[in-house]
């Protein structure tokens, strides 16, 4: 590699400074959102999302033809119309809630940790990007970073893809920070109890439906057969919540939503199940989406909108969507607890082996040795 290439690779990237105040950085990530509910914005967003080989595992040249020749010519307009149904004056619900979650996690960590901490929100697709979030943490002096993807259940197409994006950015840094990555929390007792509490509160306010549906985002069935643990972790989450609520086997069911393409996905499908339950004479149906940490298009437009219409069109009275955990206090406490646990041993968490560097003393010693940084 030439000197020019090396220089270009690291150009403009902040390196070590003796007067930095070292701190813990937390990168809170979620899937993403378009910049606006418009066809051009959706075309950009969907291209980035659907071109990710973790999301669509297909030969690249075949998928390139399908994506650019068919999908991006038709889907952006339809998706933009759907996003307009949930868009607010402040913007995308996922982005608004994500900012609240990040602030809430940071506030709780500041009261728990013994050293300084900063937090940034980033999206796997769209803005703010994972690369920009990591750079903001670095520029605030983060020498240790915990990445918290807000996916309770691990999937290669979500959590794995997030790791890829983090690695793609960090491999370009001259000084790579100490790094920890939270891969899953599908069976964390605090997460299970927060879900159960949200259901209890919904029932207390609206009454209990005849059945509780746990609807998770789907993935191609092939991913499960190739070793992805997502399906099993979804089943475990639902089972643990049902046990916490003391539900009979007939009172709850797991389904999968957001089918895309003609390939067989994880089953049973949510929309088909909603229709079948309505046709069977069920009048009230409660639906919760435990895989979504924040309300977004898939919960607000697809479940609360489309599936509620399907239920009523086929004989049901009310499909009541139970909101995501969003910025509930018990949810934020759980997430902050995860970060705290994963930062054990580091000086900000009271690690016994090291102390936080004193920037003033460090700089004075460095100047004495002739350093100008």
C-alpha positions in Angstrom: 0.0 0.0 0.0 1.4 3.4 -1.0 2.0 6.2 1.6 -0.6 8.3 -0.2 -3.2 5.5 0.2 -2.4 5.0 3.8 -2.7 8.8 4.4 -6.0 8.9 2.6 -7.3 6.0 4.6 -6.9 7.7 7.9 -7.1 11.3 6.8 -9.4 13.5 9.0 -9.8 10.9 11.7 -9.1 12.0 15.2 -6.2 10.2 16.8 -4.8 10.1 20.3 -4.4 13.4 22.3 -2.8 13.6 25.7 -5.3 16.1 26.9 -8.4 14.0 26.1 -10.7 13.1 29.0 -11.2 9.3 28.4 -14.7 8.0 28.8 -17.1 5.2 28.0 -19.1 5.6 24.8 -22.4 3.8 24.2 -23.7 3.4 20.7 -27.5 2.7 20.7 -28.5 1.3 17.3 -31.7 0.3 15.6 -32.7 -0.7 12.0 -33.3 2.7 10.4 -35.7 5.0 8.8 -35.9 7.1 5.6 -35.1 10.8 5.8 -38.7 11.6 4.6 -41.9 9.8 3.6 -41.2 10.4 -0.1 -40.5 8.2 -3.0 -36.9 9.4 -3.6 -36.1 9.1 0.1 -37.5 5.6 0.2 -35.6 4.6 -2.9 -32.3 5.5 -1.2 -33.3 3.9 2.0 -34.6 0.6 0.5 -31.5 0.4 -1.8 -29.2 0.5 1.2 -31.4 -1.9 3.2 -32.1 -4.5 0.6 -28.6 -4.5 -0.9 -27.2 -5.7 2.4 -26.2 -9.4 1.9 -27.1 -10.1 5.5 -30.7 -9.1 4.7 -31.1 -10.8 1.3 -28.9 -13.8 1.0 -28.9 -14.4 -2.8 -26.3 -14.4 -5.6 -25.3 -10.7 -6.0 -25.8 -10.5 -9.8 -29.2 -12.0 -9.7 -30.4 -9.9 -6.8 -28.9 -6.8 -8.4 -31.1 -7.3 -11.5 -34.2 -8.0 -9.4 -33.6 -5.1 -7.0 -32.8 -2.4 -9.5 -35.0 -3.8 -12.3 -38.2 -4.5 -10.3 -38.1 -3.7 -6.6 -36.8 -0.2 -6.6 -39.1 0.7 -9.5 -42.3 -0.2 -7.7 -41.8 -0.5 -3.9 -40.6 3.0 -3.0 -43.8 4.7 -4.0 -45.9 2.2 -2.0 -43.6 2.3 1.0 -43.6 6.2 1.0 -47.4 6.1 1.2 -47.2 3.7 4.2 -44.7 5.9 5.9 -46.9 9.0 5.5 -49.5 7.1 7.6 -47.2 7.1 10.6 -45.0 10.2 10.0 -45.4 13.0 12.6 -44.4 16.7 12.6 -41.2 15.7 14.4 -40.4 13.0 11.9 -40.2 9.2 11.9 -41.6 7.6 15.1 -38.6 5.2 15.2 -36.1 8.1 15.2 -38.1 10.2 17.7 -38.4 7.3 20.1 -34.8 6.3 19.6 -33.6 9.7 20.7 -35.7 9.5 23.9 -34.3 6.0 24.5 -30.7 7.1 24.1 -31.2 10.1 26.4 -32.9 7.9 29.0 -30.1 5.2 28.9 -27.5 7.9 29.2 -29.2 9.6 32.2 -29.4 6.2 34.0 -25.8 5.3 33.3 -24.5 8.7 34.6 -26.0 7.8 38.0 -24.6 4.3 37.9 -21.1 4.7 36.6 -18.0 6.1 38.4 -16.6 7.7 35.3 -17.8 9.9 32.4 -20.0 8.4 29.7 -21.5 9.6 26.4 -24.1 8.0 24.2 -25.2 8.3 20.6 -28.0 7.0 18.5 -27.3 5.4 15.2 -29.2 3.5 12.5 -28.0 0.6 10.5 -29.7 2.1 7.4 -30.3 5.8 6.8 -29.4 8.5 9.2 -27.8 9.0 11.6 -25.5 6.3 10.4 -23.4 3.9 12.5 -20.2 5.3 11.1 -21.2 8.9 12.1 -22.3 7.7 15.5 -19.0 6.0 16.2 -17.1 9.1 15.0 -19.1 11.3 17.4 -18.3 9.0 20.3 -14.6 9.1 19.3 -14.6 12.8 19.0 -16.0 13.1 22.6 -13.1 11.1 23.9 -14.6 7.6 24.0 -11.8 5.1 24.4 -14.1 2.2 25.3 -17.3 1.6 23.4 -20.3 -0.6 24.1 -22.6 -1.2 21.2 -26.3 -1.8 22.1 -28.4 -3.0 19.1 -32.0 -2.7 20.1 -32.9 -6.2 18.9 -33.8 -8.5 21.8 -33.6 -11.6 19.6 -30.4 -12.2 17.6 -30.6 -12.5 13.8 -27.8 -12.3 11.3 -30.0 -9.9 9.3 -30.2 -7.4 12.2 -27.7 -7.9 14.9 -25.1 -9.5 12.7 -25.5 -6.8 10.1 -25.0 -4.2 12.8 -21.7 -5.8 13.8 -20.6 -5.7 10.1 -21.3 -2.0 9.9 -19.4 -1.3 13.2 -16.4 -3.4 12.0 -16.4 -1.7 8.6 -16.0 1.7 10.3 -13.5 0.6 13.0 -11.2 -1.1 10.6 -10.5 2.4 9.1 -9.4 3.9 12.4 -5.8 4.2 13.4 -6.6 3.8 17.1 -9.3 1.2 17.6 -11.1 1.6 20.9 -11.8 -1.2 23.4 -15.0 -2.7 22.3 -17.9 -4.8 23.5 -21.1 -5.8 21.7 -24.4 -6.8 23.1 -25.8 -9.5 20.9 -29.1 -10.4 22.5 -31.3 -10.1 25.5 -34.4 -12.2 24.5 -34.6 -14.0 27.9 -33.4 -11.3 30.2 -35.7 -11.4 33.2 -36.0 -7.6 33.2 -37.0 -7.5 29.6 -39.6 -10.3 30.1 -41.1 -8.5 33.1 -41.3 -5.2 31.2 -43.2 -6.9 28.5 -45.5 -8.6 31.0 -46.1 -5.4 32.8 -47.0 -3.6 29.6 -49.6 -6.3 28.8 -51.0 -6.2 32.3 -51.4 -2.4 32.0 -53.1 -2.7 28.7 -55.5 -5.3 30.0 -56.2 -3.1 33.1 -57.2 -0.2 30.8 -58.9 -1.9 27.9 -59.9 -5.3 29.2 -58.4 -8.6 28.2 -58.9 -9.9 24.7 -59.8 -13.5 23.9 -56.3 -14.3 22.6 -52.9 -12.8 22.8 -50.8 -12.8 19.6 -47.0 -12.4 19.8 -46.1 -11.1 16.4 -42.4 -11.0 15.4 -40.7 -9.7 12.3 -40.3 -12.6 9.9 -37.2 -14.0 8.1 -36.9 -16.6 5.4 -37.2 -20.1 6.8 -34.0 -20.9 5.1 -32.1 -18.7 7.5 -33.3 -20.9 10.4 -32.3 -24.0 8.6 -28.9 -22.5 8.1 -28.3 -22.0 11.8 -29.8 -18.6 12.7 -31.2 -18.7 16.3 -33.8 -16.0 15.7 -36.9 -18.3 15.5 -36.0 -20.2 18.7 -35.3 -16.9 20.6 -38.7 -15.5 19.5 -40.4 -18.6 20.8 -38.6 -18.4 24.1 -39.4 -14.8 24.6 -43.1 -15.5 24.1 -43.1 -18.6 26.3 -41.4 -16.7 29.2 -43.9 -13.9 29.0 -46.9 -16.3 28.8 -45.5 -18.1 31.8 -45.1 -14.8 33.7 -48.8 -14.0 32.9 -49.9 -17.5 33.8 -51.6 -18.0 30.4 -52.9 -21.3 29.2 -51.5 -22.7 25.9 -54.7 -21.8 24.1 -54.6 -18.2 25.2 -51.5 -17.2 23.2 -49.7 -17.8 19.9 -46.5 -16.8 18.1 -46.7 -15.5 14.5 -44.4 -13.8 12.0 -45.1 -10.6 10.0 -43.7 -8.5 7.2 -43.4 -11.1 4.6 -41.3 -10.0 1.5 -40.9 -11.9 -1.7 -42.1 -15.3 -2.8 -39.7 -17.4 -0.6 -41.2 -19.4 2.3 -40.7 -17.4 5.6 -41.1 -18.3 9.2 -44.7 -19.4 9.9 -47.5 -19.0 10.8 -47.9 -15.6 9.1 -49.5 -12.9 11.2 -51.9 -11.6 8.6 -53.2 -15.1 7.7 -53.6 -16.0 11.4 -55.5 -12.8 12.1 -57.9 -13.6 9.3 -58.3 -17.2 10.4 -59.0 -16.1 14.0 -61.6 -13.6 12.9 -63.3 -16.2 10.6 -63.4 -18.6 13.6 -65.6 -16.3 15.6 -63.0 -14.5 17.7 -64.1 -11.0 18.5 -61.3 -9.4 20.4 -57.6 -10.0 19.7 -54.6 -8.4 21.5 -51.3 -8.2 19.6 -47.9 -7.4 20.9 -44.6 -7.2 18.9 -41.8 -8.1 21.4 -39.1 -8.0 18.7 -39.5 -4.2 18.2 -38.0 -2.1 20.9 -39.7 1.0 19.5 -42.9 1.6 17.5 -42.3 2.0 13.8 -43.9 1.3 10.4 -44.2 -2.4 11.1 -46.1 -2.0 14.3 -48.1 1.2 13.7 -49.0 0.8 10.0 -48.8 -3.0 9.6 -50.3 -4.3 12.8 -52.4 -1.4 14.2 -53.5 -0.4 10.7 -53.5 -3.2 8.1 -54.0 -6.2 10.4 -56.7 -4.5 12.4 -58.6 -3.9 9.1 -58.1 -7.6 8.2 -59.5 -8.7 11.5 -62.6 -6.5 11.1 -63.2 -7.4 7.5 -63.4 -11.1 8.3 -65.8 -10.9 11.3 -63.7 -9.7 14.3 -64.6 -6.6 16.3 -61.4 -5.2 17.7 -57.7 -5.9 17.2 -55.9 -4.0 20.0 -52.2 -3.4 19.5 -50.1 -3.3 22.6 -47.5 -0.7 22.1 -43.7 -1.4 22.1 -41.7 -0.8 25.2 -40.4 2.5 23.7 -39.2 4.8 26.5 -41.0 3.1 29.4 -39.0 3.5 32.6 -38.7 -0.2 33.2 -37.4 -0.7 29.6 -34.8 2.0 29.9 -33.7 0.7 33.3 -33.2 -2.7 31.7 -31.2 -1.4 28.8 -29.0 0.8 31.0 -28.5 -2.3 33.2 -27.3 -4.3 30.2 -24.7 -1.6 29.3 -23.6 -1.4 32.9 -23.1 -5.2 33.1 -21.2 -5.3 29.8 -18.8 -2.5 30.9 -17.7 -4.4 34.0 -13.9 -4.3 34.5 -13.5 -1.0 32.8 -12.5 2.0 34.9 -15.9 3.8 34.4 -17.6 0.9 36.0 -15.1 0.7 38.9 -12.7 -1.8 37.4 -10.0 -2.5 40.0 -7.1 -2.9 37.7 -7.1 0.5 36.1 -7.9 4.1 36.9 -9.1 6.9 34.6 -6.3 8.9 33.1 -5.8 12.4 34.3 -5.7 14.5 31.1 -3.9 17.5 32.7 -1.2 15.4 34.3 -0.8 13.3 31.2 -0.4 16.3 29.0 2.2 17.9 31.3 4.3 14.7 31.2 3.9 14.4 27.5 5.1 18.0 26.9 8.1 17.3 29.1 9.0 14.6 26.7 8.6 16.9 23.7 5.1 16.0 22.5 2.8 18.7 21.0 -0.5 16.7 21.1 
